[in-house]
Amino acid sequence: MRRGRLADGREIIYYDERVVPTPPPIDRRPLSSDAPRPQVRFDPLAGEWVAVASFRQERTHLPPAGACPLCPSAPGRLTEVPAADYDVVVFENRFPSFAGAGYPLPEEAERWGRPEPAPGRCEVVCFSSDHRQSLGWLGRRRLRTVVDMWAHRTEELSRRPEVEQVLCFENRGEEIGVTLSHPHGQIYAYPFVAPRTRVQMGRASRHHQRTGTCLFCDLVRHETGDGTRIVARAPGWVAFVPFAARWPYEVHVYPTRHVGDLCRLDAGERDSLAELLSRVLPSLDGLFARPMPYVLAWQQSPVRAAPEAFHLHAEISSPRRSADRLKYLAGSETAGGVFINDVLPEEGAARLRTATPR
C-alpha cells in the first residue's frame, strides 16, 4: 500500500498486488486547494439528515473514454490518478457530500431550520485501471484485493471521531445515474447512522428482546433452510433473493458467521467472498445478455454499536425488470414508501441460478 497527495491536498492510496518500491507519482495538475463545504439539514418529519452539496453540479458527466478522469495519467492527459497504471486505488472525492473533521451533530431540539457543516469523508474507489472492466469480471485475485481494501478503509475511517458509519458501495450503469463509466465505487463515512441501518438495528433489537436470538442470523437460517431463493453459496457465505424483495432483481449476501463489519472477516472468509462475488455479479449480466445496472452496498455495524447489534451483509439491487424495461420509483414507492415488485422473488432467484454469463 502506498499513500500520496493530489495537487489540491486530497489523499490518494494505492493498493498494489505486487511490491512497488517507488513512491506514488506526483500530481502535476494546477488544482485549487480550496476545500468544498457541504452541509446537512435536518428533516424533523422524517427524523433524518439531508446532505446539500450544490457544487456537485460541476461534476464531469459521461465523458468519452479518452477523457475519463479515473483512467491512469498519460503524457498530455493528467487525470485524478497520477500513476501510469494501477491495481486498485482510492482517493478523496473532489466533489464530496461529506468532508472534513467536525464536532458531533446537534441534538434534535437544536436542529430546526439551521444548516450544519457536513463532516465525514467521501472516497472514490477505482477497481481497475482498465476502462472496459467491471467489478464482477475482475477475477478472484483482484476481487480479494477489493475486499481487503473495503475492510481497510472501513477500519481506518471508523477511527475518525466524527464518523458514525462507513458505507462501501458501487453504483453501476447509466440507468442508476452513474456519471463515469470507468469501473469504480465509492465509500461514504457518515457523521450519523444511516436511516436504513437505524431501522434494521431497531428491528433486530426488538426481535432479540422477544426471542433472545439475532434477527439477521435467524433470517440466514430461514433462507438456507427453505432454499428456494438461494442464488449461490461459498464456504461461510450465502447469497439469496430476500423473501420480500423490493426490486425486480435483488440479492443479499451474508456471512453465515455473525460478524458486524468487513474488518472482522478472517482470511478464509475474504477468499470465499471474492469467490462468491465472482459468480453472483456475472450472473446478473447473464440474465439479459447485457451489463446489468445495479447498486451494491455493504451494510455494516455503526462505529459505536455493540458487536452483536448488527450483522454484516451486502444488498445488491437492480431496477431492470426485463430486457427492455426498468422499474421506476413512482407514486407508491416515492410518496408512500411502499414498493411494488414486478418479479416473484422465487422466480428471480431461479433465473439467477441458471443465468449464463456473457
C-alpha positions in Angstrom: 0.0 0.0 0.0 1.3 3.4 -1.0 0.0 6.8 0.1 0.3 10.1 -1.6 -1.4 13.5 -2.1 -3.1 15.0 -5.1 -2.3 18.6 -6.2 -5.1 20.1 -4.1 -4.1 18.2 -1.0 -6.6 15.2 -1.2 -5.2 11.9 -0.1 -4.7 9.0 -2.6 -3.9 5.4 -1.7 -2.7 2.7 -4.0 -3.5 -0.9 -3.1 -0.8 -2.8 -5.0 -0.9 -6.5 -5.7 2.9 -6.6 -6.0 5.7 -4.9 -4.3 6.3 -1.4 -5.8 9.5 0.1 -4.4 8.8 3.6 -5.8 6.7 6.3 -4.0 3.4 7.4 -5.7 4.0 9.8 -8.6 3.4 13.5 -8.2 0.1 15.1 -9.4 1.2 18.0 -11.6 -2.2 19.5 -12.3 -2.8 23.1 -11.3 -5.7 22.5 -8.9 -7.0 24.9 -6.3 -6.7 23.8 -2.7 -10.0 25.5 -1.7 -11.9 22.8 0.2 -15.6 22.3 -0.7 -18.1 23.0 2.1 -21.1 20.6 2.0 -23.8 21.0 4.6 -26.5 18.9 6.2 -30.1 19.9 7.1 -32.4 18.1 9.5 -35.9 17.0 8.3 -38.0 17.0 11.5 -40.8 15.0 9.9 -38.6 12.1 8.8 -36.1 12.5 11.6 -33.3 12.3 9.1 -30.4 14.4 7.8 -30.2 15.5 4.2 -26.9 16.4 2.7 -26.7 19.5 0.5 -23.7 19.9 -1.9 -24.6 22.2 -4.7 -21.1 22.3 -6.1 -21.6 18.7 -7.2 -23.4 20.1 -10.3 -19.9 20.7 -11.7 -19.0 17.0 -11.8 -17.8 15.5 -15.1 -20.8 13.9 -16.8 -20.3 10.8 -19.1 -17.1 11.9 -20.8 -15.7 9.9 -23.7 -13.3 7.1 -22.8 -10.3 9.2 -23.9 -11.2 11.9 -21.3 -12.1 9.7 -18.4 -10.7 11.2 -15.1 -10.4 7.8 -13.5 -8.1 6.2 -16.1 -4.3 6.3 -15.4 -2.5 9.5 -16.4 -0.6 9.6 -19.6 1.6 12.2 -21.4 -0.6 15.1 -22.3 -3.6 13.8 -20.3 -3.4 14.2 -16.5 -6.2 12.5 -14.5 -7.3 12.0 -10.9 -4.8 9.1 -10.8 -1.2 10.4 -11.4 0.2 6.8 -12.0 0.6 5.4 -15.4 -1.0 2.1 -14.2 -2.6 0.8 -11.0 -4.3 -2.2 -9.5 -6.8 -0.7 -7.0 -6.7 2.9 -6.0 -8.7 5.1 -3.5 -8.7 8.9 -3.3 -10.8 11.6 -1.6 -13.7 12.6 -3.8 -13.2 16.0 -5.5 -17.0 16.7 -5.1 -17.8 15.3 -1.6 -21.2 15.2 0.1 -19.4 14.9 3.4 -15.9 16.4 4.1 -13.6 17.3 6.9 -13.5 16.9 10.7 -16.2 18.2 12.9 -18.0 18.0 16.2 -20.9 15.7 16.7 -24.1 16.9 15.1 -26.5 18.7 17.4 -29.4 17.1 19.3 -32.8 17.1 17.7 -34.1 20.1 19.7 -31.3 22.2 18.2 -31.6 21.1 14.6 -34.6 23.1 13.4 -34.1 25.3 10.4 -30.3 25.6 10.7 -27.8 24.2 8.2 -24.8 22.5 9.7 -21.4 21.6 8.3 -21.3 18.0 6.9 -18.3 16.4 8.5 -17.1 13.0 7.3 -15.4 11.8 4.2 -16.2 10.6 0.7 -13.8 8.5 -1.3 -13.7 7.2 -4.9 -12.5 3.6 -5.4 -11.2 2.5 -8.8 -11.3 -1.3 -9.1 -9.1 -1.5 -12.2 -7.0 0.7 -14.5 -8.8 -0.9 -17.4 -11.7 1.3 -18.5 -13.5 -1.6 -20.1 -13.6 -3.8 -17.0 -16.3 -4.3 -14.4 -16.2 -5.5 -10.8 -17.7 -8.9 -11.2 -15.3 -9.8 -14.1 -12.1 -8.9 -12.4 -11.2 -12.4 -11.2 -10.8 -13.7 -7.7 -7.4 -12.3 -7.0 -8.5 -8.7 -7.8 -11.8 -9.2 -6.0 -9.8 -10.3 -2.9 -7.8 -7.1 -3.2 -11.0 -5.1 -3.3 -12.4 -7.0 -0.3 -9.2 -6.2 1.7 -9.4 -2.6 0.6 -13.0 -2.3 1.7 -12.0 -3.7 5.1 -9.0 -1.4 5.5 -10.9 1.7 4.6 -13.7 0.7 7.0 -11.2 0.2 9.8 -9.3 3.4 9.1 -12.3 5.7 8.6 -14.0 4.3 11.7 -11.2 5.8 13.8 -12.2 9.3 12.8 -14.0 11.0 15.7 -16.8 12.5 13.5 -17.6 9.2 11.7 -20.6 7.1 12.9 -21.0 4.7 10.0 -19.0 3.6 6.9 -20.9 2.6 3.7 -18.9 1.0 0.9 -20.9 0.8 -2.3 -20.9 0.6 -6.1 -23.3 2.3 -8.5 -23.2 0.6 -11.9 -24.8 1.7 -15.1 -26.2 4.9 -16.6 -29.7 3.6 -15.6 -28.6 4.1 -11.9 -27.3 7.6 -12.6 -23.6 6.8 -12.9 -21.7 9.8 -14.5 -18.4 7.9 -15.1 -18.3 4.6 -16.9 -14.9 3.5 -15.5 -15.2 0.6 -13.1 -15.4 2.3 -9.7 -17.3 2.5 -6.4 -17.4 4.9 -3.5 -17.1 4.9 0.3 -19.0 7.3 2.5 -18.1 7.9 6.1 -21.2 9.4 7.6 -21.4 11.7 10.7 -24.6 9.9 11.6 -26.1 6.4 11.4 -27.9 6.0 8.0 -31.7 5.7 8.2 -31.9 2.2 6.7 -29.3 0.9 9.2 -31.2 2.5 12.1 -34.4 0.8 11.0 -32.7 -2.6 10.7 -31.0 -2.2 14.1 -34.3 -1.3 15.7 -36.0 -4.3 14.2 -33.1 -6.5 15.4 -33.2 -5.1 18.9 -36.9 -5.8 19.3 -36.5 -9.3 17.8 -33.7 -10.1 20.3 -35.8 -8.8 23.2 -38.7 -11.0 22.2 -36.8 -14.2 21.2 -33.3 -13.9 22.6 -31.8 -14.6 19.1 -30.2 -12.5 16.3 -32.7 -11.4 13.7 -30.1 -11.5 10.9 -28.8 -15.0 11.9 -32.4 -16.2 12.0 -33.0 -14.8 8.6 -30.0 -16.6 7.2 -31.1 -19.9 8.8 -34.6 -19.5 7.4 -33.3 -18.8 3.8 -30.8 -21.6 3.8 -33.4 -24.0 5.3 -36.0 -23.0 2.7 -33.6 -22.9 -0.2 -36.0 -21.7 -2.9 -34.4 -18.2 -3.0 -30.8 -19.2 -2.8 -28.7 -17.9 -5.7 -25.2 -19.1 -4.7 -23.1 -20.4 -1.8 -19.4 -20.3 -0.9 -17.8 -21.6 2.4 -19.1 -19.3 5.1 -21.3 -17.3 2.8 -24.7 -17.4 1.2 -26.4 -15.2 -1.5 -30.2 -15.2 -1.8 -33.1 -13.2 -3.1 -34.9 -11.9 0.0 -38.5 -13.1 0.6 -39.9 -9.6 0.5 -37.6 -8.3 -2.3 -38.4 -4.7 -3.3 -36.5 -4.7 -6.6 -37.1 -6.9 -9.7 -33.7 -8.5 -9.2 -32.3 -8.1 -5.7 -29.7 -10.3 -4.0 -28.4 -10.2 -0.4 -25.0 -11.6 0.5 -24.5 -12.7 4.1 -21.6 -14.4 6.0 -23.0 -17.4 7.9 -21.0 -16.4 11.0 -22.2 -13.5 13.0 -19.8 -10.6 12.2 -20.5 -6.9 12.4 -18.3 -5.4 9.7 -15.8 -6.2 6.9 -12.8 -5.6 9.2 -13.7 -8.7 11.3 -13.7 -11.2 8.4 -10.9 -13.7 8.6 -8.7 -14.6 5.6 -10.8 -17.6 4.6 -14.0 -15.6 4.7 -12.4 -13.0 2.5 -11.3 -15.6 0.0 -14.8 -17.1 -0.1 -16.4 -13.7 -0.5 -14.2 -13.0 -3.5 -15.3 -16.3 -5.0 -19.0 -15.7 -4.4 -18.9 -12.2 -5.9 -17.1 -13.6 -9.0 -20.2 -15.8 -9.5 -23.1 -13.7 -8.4 -22.3 -10.4 -10.2 -21.7 -12.1 -13.6 -25.0 -14.0 -13.2 -26.8 -10.6 -13.2 -25.2 -9.8 -16.6 -26.2 -13.2 -17.8 -29.9 -12.6 -17.2 -30.5 -10.4 -20.3 -27.1 -10.9 -22.0 -26.1 -7.3 -21.3 -24.5 -5.4 -18.4 -26.9 -5.2 -15.5 -27.3 -1.9 -13.8 -27.2 -2.3 -10.0 -26.3 -0.8 -6.6 -24.1 -2.9 -4.4 -23.9 -1.7 -0.8 -22.3 -3.1 2.3 -24.5 -2.7 5.4 -22.1 -2.6 8.3 -22.4 -2.1 12.1 -22.3 1.6 13.1 -18.9 2.6 14.6 -20.1 2.8 18.2 -22.7 0.0 18.2 -22.2 -3.2 20.2 -20.7 -6.0 18.1 -23.7 -8.2 18.5 -26.2 -5.5 17.4 -25.7 -5.8 13.7 -24.8 -8.5 11.1 -22.7 -7.5 8.1 -24.4 -8.1 4.7 -24.3 -6.7 1.1 -27.5 -5.6 -0.6 -27.4 -5.8 -4.5 -30.4 -4.3 -6.3 -31.2 -3.7 -9.9 -34.0 -1.6 -11.4 -34.0 -3.7 -14.6 -37.2 -5.9 -14.7 -36.9 -7.2 -18.3 -34.5 -6.9 -21.2 -36.0 -3.6 -22.3 -37.8 -2.2 -19.2 -36.8 -0.6 -16.0 -38.5 -0.3 -12.6 -39.1 3.3 -11.7 -39.9 4.6 -8.2 -43.2 6.2 -8.9 -46.1 7.3 -6.7 -46.4 4.4 -4.3 -42.7 4.0 -3.8 -41.7 7.7 -3.8 -44.7 9.2 -1.9 -45.8 6.3 0.2 -42.6 4.3 0.7 -44.5 1.1 -0.4 -42.6 -0.9 -3.0 -44.4 -2.9 -5.6 -42.3 -5.7 -7.2 -42.9 -6.9 -10.7 -40.9 -10.1 -10.3 -41.7 -13.0 -8.0 -38.6 -13.4 -5.7 -38.6 -17.2 -6.1 -38.7 -16.9 -9.9 -36.0 -14.2 -9.8 -33.7 -16.5 -7.8 -34.3 -19.4 -10.2 -33.4 -17.2 -13.2 -30.2 -16.0 -11.5 -29.1 -19.6 -10.6 -29.3 -20.6 -14.2 -28.2 -17.4 -15.9 -25.3 -17.8 -18.3 -22.7 -15.1 -18.0 -22.0 -13.2 -21.2 
